[in-house]
Amino acid sequence: MRQSRELTDVVGWTLVLPQMPVTSVAAHFNLIPAALLELPDRYGVIKGQASTAMIVLVVNMCPLYYLI
């Protein structure tokens, strides 16, 4: 049981960390590179990170579902 708990914690953290760039707090930090790179879309950096975050979310949800 202890090993399963630790593994669940690790998978849980890897599930949370990729979602952080998509949060509203991180959006302010992601607007700065868009301004520095003079991107036509202010939210281009966030949109680019969102697809990767969703893929990692789905991949990590499968083992988490079976561990809990």
Rosetta constraint file for C-alpha pairs under 8 A:
AtomPair CA 1 CA 5 HARMONIC 6.34 0.50
AtomPair CA 2 CA 6 HARMONIC 6.39 0.50
AtomPair CA 3 CA 7 HARMONIC 6.16 0.50
AtomPair CA 4 CA 8 HARMONIC 6.01 0.50
AtomPair CA 4 CA 67 HARMONIC 6.80 0.50
AtomPair CA 5 CA 9 HARMONIC 6.25 0.50
AtomPair CA 6 CA 10 HARMONIC 6.34 0.50
AtomPair CA 7 CA 11 HARMONIC 6.21 0.50
AtomPair CA 8 CA 12 HARMONIC 5.89 0.50
AtomPair CA 8 CA 64 HARMONIC 6.39 0.50
AtomPair CA 8 CA 67 HARMONIC 6.37 0.50
AtomPair CA 8 CA 68 HARMONIC 7.43 0.50
AtomPair CA 9 CA 13 HARMONIC 6.18 0.50
AtomPair CA 10 CA 14 HARMONIC 6.30 0.50
AtomPair CA 11 CA 15 HARMONIC 6.08 0.50
AtomPair CA 11 CA 60 HARMONIC 6.56 0.50
AtomPair CA 11 CA 63 HARMONIC 7.59 0.50
AtomPair CA 11 CA 64 HARMONIC 6.44 0.50
AtomPair CA 12 CA 16 HARMONIC 6.33 0.50
AtomPair CA 12 CA 60 HARMONIC 7.94 0.50
AtomPair CA 12 CA 64 HARMONIC 7.16 0.50
AtomPair CA 13 CA 17 HARMONIC 6.09 0.50
AtomPair CA 14 CA 18 HARMONIC 6.89 0.50
AtomPair CA 14 CA 60 HARMONIC 7.28 0.50
AtomPair CA 15 CA 19 HARMONIC 7.27 0.50
AtomPair CA 15 CA 56 HARMONIC 7.13 0.50
AtomPair CA 15 CA 57 HARMONIC 5.78 0.50
AtomPair CA 15 CA 60 HARMONIC 5.80 0.50
AtomPair CA 15 CA 61 HARMONIC 7.36 0.50
AtomPair CA 16 CA 20 HARMONIC 6.87 0.50
AtomPair CA 18 CA 52 HARMONIC 7.97 0.50
AtomPair CA 18 CA 53 HARMONIC 5.17 0.50
AtomPair CA 18 CA 56 HARMONIC 6.92 0.50
AtomPair CA 18 CA 57 HARMONIC 7.53 0.50
AtomPair CA 19 CA 23 HARMONIC 6.90 0.50
AtomPair CA 19 CA 50 HARMONIC 7.96 0.50
AtomPair CA 19 CA 53 HARMONIC 5.58 0.50
AtomPair CA 19 CA 54 HARMONIC 7.79 0.50
AtomPair CA 19 CA 57 HARMONIC 7.64 0.50
AtomPair CA 20 CA 26 HARMONIC 6.81 0.50
AtomPair CA 21 CA 26 HARMONIC 5.36 0.50
AtomPair CA 21 CA 27 HARMONIC 7.15 0.50
AtomPair CA 21 CA 30 HARMONIC 7.87 0.50
AtomPair CA 21 CA 46 HARMONIC 7.19 0.50
AtomPair CA 21 CA 49 HARMONIC 6.82 0.50
AtomPair CA 21 CA 50 HARMONIC 7.76 0.50
AtomPair CA 22 CA 26 HARMONIC 6.51 0.50
AtomPair CA 22 CA 27 HARMONIC 6.78 0.50
AtomPair CA 22 CA 46 HARMONIC 6.28 0.50
AtomPair CA 22 CA 49 HARMONIC 6.95 0.50
AtomPair CA 22 CA 50 HARMONIC 6.01 0.50
AtomPair CA 22 CA 53 HARMONIC 7.68 0.50
AtomPair CA 23 CA 27 HARMONIC 6.35 0.50
AtomPair CA 24 CA 28 HARMONIC 7.27 0.50
AtomPair CA 25 CA 29 HARMONIC 7.58 0.50
AtomPair CA 26 CA 30 HARMONIC 6.21 0.50
AtomPair CA 27 CA 31 HARMONIC 6.24 0.50
AtomPair CA 27 CA 46 HARMONIC 6.92 0.50
AtomPair CA 28 CA 32 HARMONIC 7.13 0.50
AtomPair CA 29 CA 33 HARMONIC 7.72 0.50
AtomPair CA 30 CA 34 HARMONIC 6.84 0.50
AtomPair CA 30 CA 43 HARMONIC 7.76 0.50
AtomPair CA 30 CA 45 HARMONIC 6.26 0.50
AtomPair CA 30 CA 46 HARMONIC 6.47 0.50
AtomPair CA 31 CA 35 HARMONIC 6.27 0.50
AtomPair CA 31 CA 42 HARMONIC 6.26 0.50
AtomPair CA 31 CA 43 HARMONIC 6.76 0.50
AtomPair CA 31 CA 45 HARMONIC 7.49 0.50
AtomPair CA 32 CA 36 HARMONIC 6.18 0.50
AtomPair CA 33 CA 37 HARMONIC 5.90 0.50
AtomPair CA 33 CA 45 HARMONIC 7.62 0.50
AtomPair CA 34 CA 38 HARMONIC 5.83 0.50
AtomPair CA 34 CA 39 HARMONIC 5.29 0.50
AtomPair CA 34 CA 41 HARMONIC 7.57 0.50
AtomPair CA 34 CA 42 HARMONIC 5.74 0.50
AtomPair CA 34 CA 43 HARMONIC 7.31 0.50
AtomPair CA 34 CA 44 HARMONIC 7.09 0.50
AtomPair CA 34 CA 45 HARMONIC 6.52 0.50
AtomPair CA 35 CA 39 HARMONIC 6.56 0.50
AtomPair CA 35 CA 42 HARMONIC 7.21 0.50
AtomPair CA 39 CA 44 HARMONIC 7.29 0.50
AtomPair CA 43 CA 47 HARMONIC 6.17 0.50
AtomPair CA 44 CA 48 HARMONIC 6.12 0.50
AtomPair CA 45 CA 49 HARMONIC 6.36 0.50
AtomPair CA 46 CA 50 HARMONIC 6.06 0.50
AtomPair CA 47 CA 51 HARMONIC 6.93 0.50
AtomPair CA 48 CA 52 HARMONIC 7.32 0.50
AtomPair CA 49 CA 53 HARMONIC 6.14 0.50
AtomPair CA 50 CA 54 HARMONIC 6.12 0.50
AtomPair CA 51 CA 55 HARMONIC 6.35 0.50
AtomPair CA 52 CA 56 HARMONIC 6.29 0.50
AtomPair CA 53 CA 57 HARMONIC 6.04 0.50
AtomPair CA 54 CA 58 HARMONIC 6.26 0.50
AtomPair CA 55 CA 59 HARMONIC 6.20 0.50
AtomPair CA 56 CA 60 HARMONIC 5.98 0.50
AtomPair CA 57 CA 61 HARMONIC 6.05 0.50
AtomPair CA 58 CA 62 HARMONIC 6.83 0.50
AtomPair CA 59 CA 63 HARMONIC 7.83 0.50
AtomPair CA 60 CA 64 HARMONIC 6.38 0.50
AtomPair CA 61 CA 65 HARMONIC 5.89 0.50
AtomPair CA 62 CA 66 HARMONIC 6.60 0.50
AtomPair CA 63 CA 67 HARMONIC 6.11 0.50
AtomPair CA 64 CA 68 HARMONIC 6.24 0.50
